[in-house]
Amino acid sequence: MPPLPQLLHDPTHRTLWRALLLVLLAVVSVAALAPGTEAPSLGIGDKVDHLLAFVSLTVAATMSWPATRGHAALAGAGLLAYGAFIEVAQTQVPGRYGDVVDVAVDAAGIVAGLALAMGLRSRWPPSPA
């Protein structure tokens, strides 16, 4: 396994972060769009599920691009749109409904994920070349 600074900053690892992001998006999408009787949960509450999902998505998305505020903001905005889309799509799924509070919790997860990703990158800067 590469050293942490390399994993956080080396462009050659961005493909791995993007692959993780795609897997997480697939898992979250399947969970979010499953009918109400089949919706998986971590068993710790719907809002905590949302929070953890969006922290994870945001860290993976942020690490997928160079460490700039612009890339982080774009990742956050994209994930917020994805969270809103899920809530709208849930209105068409039996036993599910859209909830604006879920979008607010998603936003909190995005902020926490951005803080975590940017904090990790600043705590472990790139190794000198």
N, CA, C and O atoms as a GROMACS GRO file, in nm:
protein
  516
    1MET      N    1   0.085  -0.118   0.000
    1MET     CA    2   0.000   0.000   0.000
    1MET      C    3   0.090   0.124   0.000
    1MET      O    4   0.189   0.130   0.072
    2PRO      N    5   0.054   0.223  -0.082
    2PRO     CA    6   0.137   0.344  -0.088
    2PRO      C    7   0.127   0.425   0.041
    2PRO      O    8   0.028   0.414   0.114
    3PRO      N    9   0.229   0.505   0.069
    3PRO     CA   10   0.222   0.592   0.187
    3PRO      C   11   0.103   0.688   0.174
    3PRO      O   12   0.062   0.723   0.063
    4LEU      N   13   0.050   0.731   0.287
    4LEU     CA   14  -0.069   0.815   0.289
    4LEU      C   15  -0.055   0.942   0.206
    4LEU      O   16  -0.147   0.972   0.129
    5PRO      N   17   0.056   1.019   0.216
    5PRO     CA   18   0.066   1.139   0.132
    5PRO      C   19   0.054   1.107  -0.018
    5PRO      O   20  -0.006   1.184  -0.093
    6GLN      N   21   0.111   0.996  -0.059
    6GLN     CA   22   0.103   0.957  -0.200
    6GLN      C   23  -0.041   0.922  -0.237
    6GLN      O   24  -0.088   0.961  -0.344
    7LEU      N   25  -0.111   0.850  -0.152
    7LEU     CA   26  -0.250   0.813  -0.178
    7LEU      C   27  -0.340   0.936  -0.185
    7LEU      O   28  -0.436   0.938  -0.262
    8LEU      N   29  -0.310   1.038  -0.106
    8LEU     CA   30  -0.391   1.159  -0.101
    8LEU      C   31  -0.361   1.258  -0.213
    8LEU      O   32  -0.447   1.339  -0.247
    9HIS      N   33  -0.241   1.253  -0.270
    9HIS     CA   34  -0.200   1.358  -0.364
    9HIS      C   35  -0.154   1.308  -0.501
    9HIS      O   36  -0.168   1.381  -0.599
   10ASP      N   37  -0.100   1.190  -0.510
   10ASP     CA   38  -0.040   1.143  -0.636
   10ASP      C   39  -0.147   1.124  -0.743
   10ASP      O   40  -0.244   1.051  -0.722
   11PRO      N   41  -0.130   1.190  -0.858
   11PRO     CA   42  -0.230   1.178  -0.965
   11PRO      C   43  -0.253   1.034  -1.012
   11PRO      O   44  -0.361   1.002  -1.063
   12THR      N   45  -0.154   0.947  -0.995
   12THR     CA   46  -0.172   0.809  -1.041
   12THR      C   47  -0.276   0.734  -0.957
   12THR      O   48  -0.328   0.631  -1.001
   13HIS      N   49  -0.308   0.784  -0.839
   13HIS     CA   50  -0.408   0.717  -0.754
   13HIS      C   51  -0.549   0.773  -0.774
   13HIS      O   52  -0.644   0.721  -0.716
   14ARG      N   53  -0.563   0.876  -0.853
   14ARG     CA   54  -0.697   0.935  -0.874
   14ARG      C   55  -0.792   0.836  -0.942
   14ARG      O   56  -0.912   0.841  -0.919
   15THR      N   57  -0.738   0.749  -1.024
   15THR     CA   58  -0.822   0.647  -1.088
   15THR      C   59  -0.884   0.556  -0.984
   15THR      O   60  -1.001   0.518  -0.996
   16LEU      N   61  -0.809   0.521  -0.881
   16LEU     CA   62  -0.863   0.438  -0.773
   16LEU      C   63  -0.972   0.512  -0.696
   16LEU      O   64  -1.075   0.453  -0.663
   17TRP      N   65  -0.951   0.640  -0.669
   17TRP     CA   66  -1.052   0.720  -0.601
   17TRP      C   67  -1.178   0.730  -0.686
   17TRP      O   68  -1.290   0.723  -0.634
   18ARG      N   69  -1.161   0.745  -0.818
   18ARG     CA   70  -1.277   0.754  -0.907
   18ARG      C   71  -1.352   0.622  -0.913
   18ARG      O   72  -1.475   0.620  -0.918
   19ALA      N   73  -1.278   0.512  -0.912
   19ALA     CA   74  -1.343   0.380  -0.911
   19ALA      C   75  -1.423   0.363  -0.782
   19ALA      O   76  -1.536   0.314  -0.784
   20LEU      N   77  -1.364   0.403  -0.670
   20LEU     CA   78  -1.435   0.397  -0.542
   20LEU      C   79  -1.560   0.484  -0.547
   20LEU      O   80  -1.666   0.443  -0.499
   21LEU      N   81  -1.548   0.603  -0.604
   21LEU     CA   82  -1.663   0.692  -0.616
   21LEU      C   83  -1.775   0.627  -0.696
   21LEU      O   84  -1.891   0.634  -0.657
   22LEU      N   85  -1.741   0.564  -0.807
   22LEU     CA   86  -1.844   0.498  -0.889
   22LEU      C   87  -1.912   0.384  -0.813
   22LEU      O   88  -2.034   0.368  -0.822
   23VAL      N   89  -1.834   0.307  -0.739
   23VAL     CA   90  -1.892   0.198  -0.659
   23VAL      C   91  -1.985   0.256  -0.553
   23VAL      O   92  -2.096   0.207  -0.535
   24LEU      N   93  -1.940   0.360  -0.484
   24LEU     CA   94  -2.024   0.423  -0.381
   24LEU      C   95  -2.152   0.482  -0.441
   24LEU      O   96  -2.259   0.469  -0.383
   25LEU      N   97  -2.141   0.547  -0.557
   25LEU     CA   98  -2.260   0.601  -0.623
   25LEU      C   99  -2.358   0.490  -0.658
   25LEU      O  100  -2.479   0.507  -0.644
   26ALA      N  101  -2.307   0.377  -0.704
   26ALA     CA  102  -2.395   0.264  -0.738
   26ALA      C  103  -2.463   0.210  -0.614
   26ALA      O  104  -2.584   0.186  -0.615
   27VAL      N  105  -2.388   0.192  -0.507
   27VAL     CA  106  -2.446   0.138  -0.382
   27VAL      C  107  -2.551   0.234  -0.327
   27VAL      O  108  -2.660   0.191  -0.290
   28VAL      N  109  -2.519   0.362  -0.320
   28VAL     CA  110  -2.613   0.461  -0.267
   28VAL      C  111  -2.737   0.470  -0.356
   28VAL      O  112  -2.849   0.480  -0.305
   29SER      N  113  -2.719   0.466  -0.486
   29SER     CA  114  -2.833   0.474  -0.577
   29SER      C  115  -2.926   0.355  -0.560
   29SER      O  116  -3.048   0.372  -0.552
   30VAL      N  117  -2.871   0.235  -0.553
   30VAL     CA  118  -2.953   0.116  -0.534
   30VAL      C  119  -3.026   0.123  -0.401
   30VAL      O  120  -3.146   0.094  -0.394
   31ALA      N  121  -2.956   0.162  -0.295
   31ALA     CA  122  -3.019   0.172  -0.163
   31ALA      C  123  -3.128   0.279  -0.161
   31ALA      O  124  -3.235   0.259  -0.103
   32ALA      N  125  -3.101   0.392  -0.223
   32ALA     CA  126  -3.196   0.504  -0.219
   32ALA      C  127  -3.320   0.479  -0.304
   32ALA      O  128  -3.426   0.533  -0.275
   33LEU      N  129  -3.306   0.398  -0.409
   33LEU     CA  130  -3.417   0.380  -0.501
   33LEU      C  131  -3.485   0.244  -0.487
   33LEU      O  132  -3.570   0.208  -0.568
   34ALA      N  133  -3.448   0.170  -0.384
   34ALA     CA  134  -3.516   0.043  -0.356
   34ALA      C  135  -3.653   0.073  -0.298
   34ALA      O  136  -3.670   0.172  -0.226
   35PRO      N  137  -3.752  -0.011  -0.330
   35PRO     CA  138  -3.885   0.011  -0.270
   35PRO      C  139  -3.876   0.015  -0.118
   35PRO      O  140  -3.786  -0.044  -0.058
   36GLY      N  141  -3.971   0.085  -0.056
   36GLY     CA  142  -3.969   0.107   0.088
   36GLY      C  143  -3.951  -0.018   0.172
   36GLY      O  144  -3.883  -0.014   0.274
   37THR      N  145  -4.012  -0.129   0.130
   37THR     CA  146  -4.002  -0.253   0.208
   37THR      C  147  -3.867  -0.321   0.192
   37THR      O  148  -3.832  -0.408   0.272
   38GLU      N  149  -3.792  -0.283   0.090
   38GLU     CA  150  -3.663  -0.346   0.062
   38GLU      C  151  -3.545  -0.253   0.083
   38GLU      O  152  -3.431  -0.292   0.058
   39ALA      N  153  -3.569  -0.133   0.127
   39ALA     CA  154  -3.462  -0.033   0.141
   39ALA      C  155  -3.363  -0.076   0.248
   39ALA      O  156  -3.401  -0.094   0.364
   40PRO      N  157  -3.236  -0.093   0.211
   40PRO     CA  158  -3.135  -0.130   0.311
   40PRO      C  159  -3.101  -0.012   0.402
   40PRO      O  160  -3.118   0.104   0.365
   41SER      N  161  -3.053  -0.044   0.519
   41SER     CA  162  -3.014   0.059   0.615
   41SER      C  163  -2.903   0.003   0.703
   41SER      O  164  -2.892  -0.118   0.721
   42LEU      N  165  -2.822   0.091   0.756
   42LEU     CA  166  -2.721   0.048   0.852
   42LEU      C  167  -2.783   0.018   0.988
   42LEU      O  168  -2.718  -0.036   1.077
   43GLY      N  169  -2.910   0.054   1.002
   43GLY     CA  170  -2.981   0.026   1.127
   43GLY      C  171  -2.957   0.130   1.236
   43GLY      O  172  -2.988   0.106   1.352
   44ILE      N  173  -2.902   0.243   1.198
   44ILE     CA  174  -2.874   0.347   1.298
   44ILE      C  175  -2.952   0.474   1.271
   44ILE      O  176  -2.926   0.578   1.331
   45GLY      N  177  -3.047   0.465   1.180
   45GLY     CA  178  -3.132   0.580   1.150
   45GLY      C  179  -3.110   0.633   1.011
   45GLY      O  180  -2.997   0.639   0.961
   46ASP      N  181  -3.219   0.671   0.949
   46ASP     CA  182  -3.218   0.721   0.812
   46ASP      C  183  -3.126   0.841   0.794
   46ASP      O  184  -3.051   0.849   0.696
   47LYS      N  185  -3.130   0.934   0.887
   47LYS     CA  186  -3.050   1.056   0.872
   47LYS      C  187  -2.901   1.025   0.887
   47LYS      O  188  -2.818   1.085   0.818
   48VAL      N  189  -2.867   0.933   0.976
   48VAL     CA  190  -2.726   0.894   0.991
   48VAL      C  191  -2.679   0.820   0.865
   48VAL      O  192  -2.566   0.838   0.821
   49ASP      N  193  -2.767   0.738   0.807
   49ASP     CA  194  -2.733   0.673   0.680
   49ASP      C  195  -2.700   0.777   0.573
   49ASP      O  196  -2.600   0.764   0.502
   50HIS      N  197  -2.783   0.880   0.563
   50HIS     CA  198  -2.759   0.988   0.466
   50HIS      C  199  -2.626   1.057   0.495
   50HIS      O  200  -2.546   1.080   0.404
   51LEU      N  201  -2.604   1.090   0.619
   51LEU     CA  202  -2.482   1.162   0.656
   51LEU      C  203  -2.357   1.080   0.620
   51LEU      O  204  -2.266   1.133   0.556
   52LEU      N  205  -2.354   0.954   0.658
   52LEU     CA  206  -2.237   0.870   0.630
   52LEU      C  207  -2.218   0.847   0.480
   52LEU      O  208  -2.106   0.846   0.430
   53ALA      N  209  -2.329   0.830   0.409
   53ALA     CA  210  -2.320   0.810   0.264
   53ALA      C  211  -2.256   0.932   0.197
   53ALA      O  212  -2.168   0.918   0.112
   54PHE      N  213  -2.300   1.051   0.236
   54PHE     CA  214  -2.251   1.171   0.168
   54PHE      C  215  -2.112   1.213   0.216
   54PHE      O  216  -2.038   1.277   0.141
   55VAL      N  217  -2.075   1.180   0.338
   55VAL     CA  218  -1.935   1.202   0.379
   55VAL      C  219  -1.845   1.113   0.292
   55VAL      O  220  -1.745   1.160   0.238
   56SER      N  221  -1.882   0.986   0.278
   56SER     CA  222  -1.802   0.892   0.199
   56SER      C  223  -1.793   0.933   0.052
   56SER      O  224  -1.685   0.935  -0.007
   57LEU      N  225  -1.909   0.967  -0.006
   57LEU     CA  226  -1.910   1.011  -0.145
   57LEU      C  227  -1.822   1.134  -0.165
   57LEU      O  228  -1.748   1.144  -0.263
   58THR      N  229  -1.831   1.228  -0.073
   58THR     CA  230  -1.757   1.354  -0.087
   58THR      C  231  -1.606   1.333  -0.074
   58THR      O  232  -1.529   1.393  -0.149
   59VAL      N  233  -1.564   1.249   0.020
   59VAL     CA  234  -1.420   1.222   0.032
   59VAL      C  235  -1.370   1.158  -0.097
   59VAL      O  236  -1.267   1.199  -0.150
   60ALA      N  237  -1.441   1.057  -0.147
   60ALA     CA  238  -1.397   0.991  -0.271
   60ALA      C  239  -1.396   1.089  -0.388
   60ALA      O  240  -1.303   1.089  -0.468
   61ALA      N  241  -1.500   1.172  -0.399
   61ALA     CA  242  -1.506   1.269  -0.509
   61ALA      C  243  -1.394   1.372  -0.499
   61ALA      O  244  -1.332   1.407  -0.599
   62THR      N  245  -1.369   1.421  -0.379
   62THR     CA  246  -1.265   1.523  -0.360
   62THR      C  247  -1.127   1.467  -0.391
   62THR      O  248  -1.045   1.536  -0.452
   63MET      N  249  -1.101   1.344  -0.350
   63MET     CA  250  -0.971   1.283  -0.376
   63MET      C  251  -0.952   1.245  -0.523
   63MET      O  252  -0.840   1.216  -0.566
   64SER      N  253  -1.061   1.245  -0.598
   64SER     CA  254  -1.054   1.208  -0.740
   64SER      C  255  -0.994   1.317  -0.828
   64SER      O  256  -0.966   1.294  -0.945
   65TRP      N  257  -0.976   1.436  -0.773
   65TRP     CA  258  -0.930   1.552  -0.850
   65TRP      C  259  -0.817   1.621  -0.777
   65TRP      O  260  -0.796   1.596  -0.658
   66PRO      N  261  -0.744   1.709  -0.845
   66PRO     CA  262  -0.636   1.783  -0.778
   66PRO      C  263  -0.689   1.861  -0.657
   66PRO      O  264  -0.807   1.897  -0.651
   67ALA      N  265  -0.602   1.884  -0.562
   67ALA     CA  266  -0.639   1.949  -0.436
   67ALA      C  267  -0.654   2.099  -0.454
   67ALA      O  268  -0.567   2.177  -0.415
   68THR      N  269  -0.766   2.139  -0.514
   68THR     CA  270  -0.795   2.281  -0.526
   68THR      C  271  -0.934   2.307  -0.469
   68THR      O  272  -1.018   2.217  -0.467
   69ARG      N  273  -0.957   2.427  -0.426
   69ARG     CA  274  -1.090   2.461  -0.373
   69ARG      C  275  -1.196   2.454  -0.482
   69ARG      O  276  -1.310   2.417  -0.456
   70GLY      N  277  -1.158   2.489  -0.604
   70GLY     CA  278  -1.251   2.483  -0.716
   70GLY      C  279  -1.300   2.342  -0.742
   70GLY      O  280  -1.419   2.319  -0.763
   71HIS      N  281  -1.207   2.246  -0.740
   71HIS     CA  282  -1.246   2.106  -0.759
   71HIS      C  283  -1.332   2.058  -0.643
   71HIS      O  284  -1.430   1.985  -0.664
   72ALA      N  285  -1.298   2.097  -0.523
   72ALA     CA  286  -1.377   2.057  -0.406
   72ALA      C  287  -1.518   2.115  -0.414
   72ALA      O  288  -1.616   2.046  -0.384
   73ALA      N  289  -1.528   2.241  -0.453
   73ALA     CA  290  -1.659   2.305  -0.464
   73ALA      C  291  -1.743   2.238  -0.573
   73ALA      O  292  -1.863   2.220  -0.556
   74LEU      N  293  -1.681   2.203  -0.683
   74LEU     CA  294  -1.752   2.135  -0.791
   74LEU      C  295  -1.801   1.998  -0.746
   74LEU      O  296  -1.913   1.959  -0.777
   75ALA      N  297  -1.717   1.925  -0.675
   75ALA     CA  298  -1.758   1.794  -0.622
   75ALA      C  299  -1.876   1.810  -0.527
   75ALA      O  300  -1.973   1.734  -0.534
   76GLY      N  301  -1.869   1.908  -0.438
   76GLY     CA  302  -1.977   1.932  -0.344
   76GLY      C  303  -2.107   1.970  -0.413
   76GLY      O  304  -2.213   1.920  -0.377
   77ALA      N  305  -2.099   2.057  -0.512
   77ALA     CA  306  -2.218   2.099  -0.585
   77ALA      C  307  -2.280   1.983  -0.662
   77ALA      O  308  -2.402   1.967  -0.665
   78GLY      N  309  -2.196   1.902  -0.724
   78GLY     CA  310  -2.245   1.787  -0.798
   78GLY      C  311  -2.314   1.686  -0.707
   78GLY      O  312  -2.419   1.631  -0.742
   79LEU      N  313  -2.256   1.663  -0.591
   79LEU     CA  314  -2.316   1.568  -0.497
   79LEU      C  315  -2.445   1.622  -0.436
   79LEU      O  316  -2.537   1.545  -0.408
   80LEU      N  317  -2.453   1.752  -0.416
   80LEU     CA  318  -2.578   1.810  -0.366
   80LEU      C  319  -2.689   1.794  -0.470
   80LEU      O  320  -2.803   1.763  -0.435
   81ALA      N  321  -2.655   1.814  -0.597
   81ALA     CA  322  -2.753   1.793  -0.704
   81ALA      C  323  -2.795   1.646  -0.710
   81ALA      O  324  -2.912   1.615  -0.731
   82TYR      N  325  -2.700   1.556  -0.691
   82TYR     CA  326  -2.730   1.412  -0.688
   82TYR      C  327  -2.824   1.379  -0.572
   82TYR      O  328  -2.920   1.303  -0.590
   83GLY      N  329  -2.799   1.435  -0.454
   83GLY     CA  330  -2.887   1.412  -0.339
   83GLY      C  331  -3.028   1.463  -0.364
   83GLY      O  332  -3.126   1.397  -0.328
   84ALA      N  333  -3.039   1.580  -0.426
   84ALA     CA  334  -3.171   1.635  -0.458
   84ALA      C  335  -3.241   1.548  -0.562
   84ALA      O  336  -3.361   1.524  -0.553
   85PHE      N  337  -3.166   1.501  -0.661
   85PHE     CA  338  -3.222   1.412  -0.763
   85PHE      C  339  -3.278   1.285  -0.699
   85PHE      O  340  -3.387   1.240  -0.734
   86ILE      N  341  -3.204   1.228  -0.607
   86ILE     CA  342  -3.251   1.106  -0.538
   86ILE      C  343  -3.385   1.132  -0.471
   86ILE      O  344  -3.477   1.051  -0.481
   87GLU      N  345  -3.396   1.244  -0.402
   87GLU     CA  346  -3.521   1.273  -0.330
   87GLU      C  347  -3.638   1.290  -0.427
   87GLU      O  348  -3.749   1.246  -0.398
   88VAL      N  349  -3.614   1.352  -0.541
   88VAL     CA  350  -3.719   1.366  -0.642
   88VAL      C  351  -3.754   1.228  -0.700
   88VAL      O  352  -3.872   1.195  -0.716
   89ALA      N  353  -3.652   1.149  -0.730
   89ALA     CA  354  -3.675   1.015  -0.786
   89ALA      C  355  -3.751   0.925  -0.688
   89ALA      O  356  -3.830   0.841  -0.731
   90GLN      N  357  -3.727   0.942  -0.558
   90GLN     CA  358  -3.795   0.858  -0.459
   90GLN      C  359  -3.946   0.879  -0.459
   90GLN      O  360  -4.020   0.792  -0.413
   91THR      N  361  -3.992   0.991  -0.510
   91THR     CA  362  -4.137   1.014  -0.514
   91THR      C  363  -4.205   0.918  -0.612
   91THR      O  364  -4.327   0.902  -0.609
   92GLN      N  365  -4.126   0.854  -0.697
   92GLN     CA  366  -4.180   0.759  -0.795
   92GLN      C  367  -4.159   0.613  -0.754
   92GLN      O  368  -4.196   0.522  -0.828
   93VAL      N  369  -4.101   0.590  -0.637
   93VAL     CA  370  -4.070   0.455  -0.590
   93VAL      C  371  -4.174   0.415  -0.485
   93VAL      O  372  -4.197   0.489  -0.390
   94PRO      N  373  -4.237   0.298  -0.503
   94PRO     CA  374  -4.337   0.254  -0.404
   94PRO      C  375  -4.281   0.248  -0.263
   94PRO      O  376  -4.173   0.194  -0.239
   95GLY      N  377  -4.356   0.307  -0.170
   95GLY     CA  378  -4.314   0.305  -0.029
   95GLY      C  379  -4.207   0.406   0.007
   95GLY      O  380  -4.160   0.408   0.121
   96ARG      N  381  -4.168   0.490  -0.087
   96ARG     CA  382  -4.065   0.591  -0.061
   96ARG      C  383  -4.124   0.729  -0.087
   96ARG      O  384  -4.226   0.741  -0.156
   97TYR      N  385  -4.062   0.830  -0.033
   97TYR     CA  386  -4.104   0.967  -0.056
   97TYR      C  387  -3.983   1.058  -0.048
   97TYR      O  388  -3.885   1.026   0.020
   98GLY      N  389  -3.990   1.170  -0.116
   98GLY     CA  390  -3.883   1.269  -0.111
   98GLY      C  391  -3.894   1.351   0.017
   98GLY      O  392  -4.003   1.378   0.066
   99ASP      N  393  -3.779   1.390   0.070
   99ASP     CA  394  -3.776   1.464   0.196
   99ASP      C  395  -3.670   1.572   0.188
   99ASP      O  396  -3.552   1.542   0.170
  100VAL      N  397  -3.710   1.697   0.200
  100VAL     CA  398  -3.616   1.809   0.193
  100VAL      C  399  -3.517   1.803   0.310
  100VAL      O  400  -3.404   1.851   0.297
  101VAL      N  401  -3.558   1.746   0.422
  101VAL     CA  402  -3.465   1.732   0.536
  101VAL      C  403  -3.350   1.638   0.498
  101VAL      O  404  -3.237   1.658   0.541
  102ASP      N  405  -3.380   1.536   0.417
  102ASP     CA  406  -3.272   1.447   0.372
  102ASP      C  407  -3.170   1.523   0.288
  102ASP      O  408  -3.050   1.496   0.299
  103VAL      N  409  -3.214   1.616   0.207
  103VAL     CA  410  -3.122   1.696   0.127
  103VAL      C  411  -3.036   1.783   0.219
  103VAL      O  412  -2.917   1.802   0.194
  104ALA      N  413  -3.096   1.836   0.324
  104ALA     CA  414  -3.019   1.916   0.422
  104ALA      C  415  -2.914   1.830   0.492
  104ALA      O  416  -2.802   1.875   0.514
  105VAL      N  417  -2.950   1.707   0.526
  105VAL     CA  418  -2.854   1.615   0.589
  105VAL      C  419  -2.745   1.578   0.489
  105VAL      O  420  -2.628   1.568   0.525
  106ASP      N  421  -2.783   1.557   0.363
  106ASP     CA  422  -2.683   1.532   0.259
  106ASP      C  423  -2.584   1.648   0.251
  106ASP      O  424  -2.463   1.627   0.241
  107ALA      N  425  -2.636   1.771   0.257
  107ALA     CA  426  -2.550   1.890   0.253
  107ALA      C  427  -2.455   1.891   0.372
  107ALA      O  428  -2.337   1.926   0.357
  108ALA      N  429  -2.504   1.854   0.489
  108ALA     CA  430  -2.417   1.848   0.608
  108ALA      C  431  -2.308   1.742   0.588
  108ALA      O  432  -2.193   1.764   0.626
  109GLY      N  433  -2.345   1.629   0.528
  109GLY     CA  434  -2.245   1.525   0.499
  109GLY      C  435  -2.142   1.572   0.398
  109GLY      O  436  -2.024   1.539   0.409
  110ILE      N  437  -2.185   1.650   0.301
  110ILE     CA  438  -2.093   1.705   0.201
  110ILE      C  439  -1.995   1.802   0.267
  110ILE      O  440  -1.875   1.797   0.240
  111VAL      N  441  -2.045   1.889   0.353
  111VAL     CA  442  -1.956   1.983   0.424
  111VAL      C  443  -1.856   1.906   0.511
  111VAL      O  444  -1.738   1.938   0.512
  112ALA      N  445  -1.904   1.805   0.583
  112ALA     CA  446  -1.815   1.725   0.668
  112ALA      C  447  -1.713   1.650   0.582
  112ALA      O  448  -1.596   1.641   0.618
  113GLY      N  449  -1.757   1.596   0.468
  113GLY     CA  450  -1.666   1.525   0.380
  113GLY      C  451  -1.560   1.615   0.320
  113GLY      O  452  -1.444   1.576   0.308
  114LEU      N  453  -1.600   1.737   0.282
  114LEU     CA  454  -1.502   1.834   0.231
  114LEU      C  455  -1.401   1.870   0.338
  114LEU      O  456  -1.281   1.876   0.311
  115ALA      N  457  -1.448   1.893   0.459
  115ALA     CA  458  -1.358   1.926   0.569
  115ALA      C  459  -1.261   1.811   0.597
  115ALA      O  460  -1.142   1.833   0.619
  116LEU      N  461  -1.313   1.689   0.595
  116LEU     CA  462  -1.229   1.572   0.620
  116LEU      C  463  -1.124   1.556   0.510
  116LEU      O  464  -1.006   1.540   0.540
  117ALA      N  465  -1.167   1.561   0.385
  117ALA     CA  466  -1.073   1.543   0.273
  117ALA      C  467  -0.967   1.652   0.271
  117ALA      O  468  -0.848   1.624   0.256
  118MET      N  469  -1.011   1.776   0.285
  118MET     CA  470  -0.915   1.887   0.282
  118MET      C  471  -0.824   1.884   0.406
  118MET      O  472  -0.707   1.918   0.398
  119GLY      N  473  -0.879   1.842   0.519
  119GLY     CA  474  -0.798   1.829   0.640
  119GLY      C  475  -0.692   1.721   0.625
  119GLY      O  476  -0.577   1.741   0.665
  120LEU      N  477  -0.730   1.607   0.568
  120LEU     CA  478  -0.632   1.501   0.545
  120LEU      C  479  -0.521   1.546   0.452
  120LEU      O  480  -0.403   1.521   0.476
  121ARG      N  481  -0.560   1.614   0.346
  121ARG     CA  482  -0.460   1.660   0.250
  121ARG      C  483  -0.368   1.766   0.310
  121ARG      O  484  -0.249   1.769   0.277
  122SER      N  485  -0.420   1.851   0.395
  122SER     CA  486  -0.331   1.953   0.455
  122SER      C  487  -0.246   1.892   0.567
  122SER      O  488  -0.133   1.936   0.589
  123ARG      N  489  -0.298   1.792   0.637
  123ARG     CA  490  -0.223   1.728   0.745
  123ARG      C  491  -0.108   1.645   0.690
  123ARG      O  492  -0.001   1.639   0.750
  124TRP      N  493  -0.130   1.580   0.576
  124TRP     CA  494  -0.029   1.500   0.510
  124TRP      C  495  -0.003   1.557   0.372
  124TRP      O  496  -0.059   1.509   0.274
  125PRO      N  497   0.082   1.661   0.363
  125PRO     CA  498   0.109   1.725   0.234
  125PRO      C  499   0.183   1.629   0.140
  125PRO      O  500   0.232   1.524   0.182
  126PRO      N  501   0.191   1.666   0.013
  126PRO     CA  502   0.261   1.579  -0.083
  126PRO      C  503   0.406   1.562  -0.042
  126PRO      O  504   0.469   1.653   0.013
  127SER      N  505   0.458   1.444  -0.072
  127SER     CA  506   0.599   1.416  -0.045
  127SER      C  507   0.684   1.496  -0.144
  127SER      O  508   0.647   1.509  -0.260
  128PRO      N  509   0.798   1.548  -0.097
  128PRO     CA  510   0.885   1.622  -0.190
  128PRO      C  511   0.933   1.529  -0.301
  128PRO      O  512   0.966   1.413  -0.276
  129ALA      N  513   0.937   1.581  -0.423
  129ALA     CA  514   0.977   1.498  -0.538
  129ALA      C  515   1.125   1.475  -0.542
  129ALA      O  516   1.174   1.408  -0.633
   0.00000   0.00000   0.00000
